[in-house]
Amino acid sequence: MIRFREATRAEVPAVVALLADDALGAAREGTDLAPYLAAFDAMQAEAANILIVGEAAGRIVATCQLTFISGLSLRASRRAQVESVRVAADLRGRGIGAALMAEAEARARAAGCTLVQ
């Protein structure tokens, strides 16, 4: 069973490990956690920026970043942007990514967003 929730600062290393655990991430993520922790702190200071994690049996197995954006287009629709979607390599293909996206969409709708991108 996967439980989705907002990440804590202590979980940043686990999230970074997920980000680095694919062909793209392996080449662009680093081992120095200081910039990631600073970015997490900045995200926490922004009310419209959420780092979601999926936890199973005490292990962080999925993540995504959800950002809420106010805009003028589409009759001043508020939108949500989903980025950095990752699922642990050994658990891919089991529907966790779909469940994570459903969680992101539900949070976006609850925040008044009419568009998810």
Sequence and secondary structure as in RCSB ss.txt:
>XXXX:A:sequence
MIRFREATRAEVPAVVALLADDALGAAREGTDLAPYLAAFDAMQAEAANILIVGEAAGRIVATCQLTFISGLSLR
ASRRAQVESVRVAADLRGRGIGAALMAEAEARARAAGCTLVQ
>XXXX:A:secstr
  EEEE  GGGHHHHHHHHHSSHHHHHH  S  HHHHHHHHHHHHSTTEEEEEEEETTEEEEEEEEEEEE SHHH
H EEEEEEEEEE GGGTTSSHHHHHHHHHHHHHHHTTEEEE 
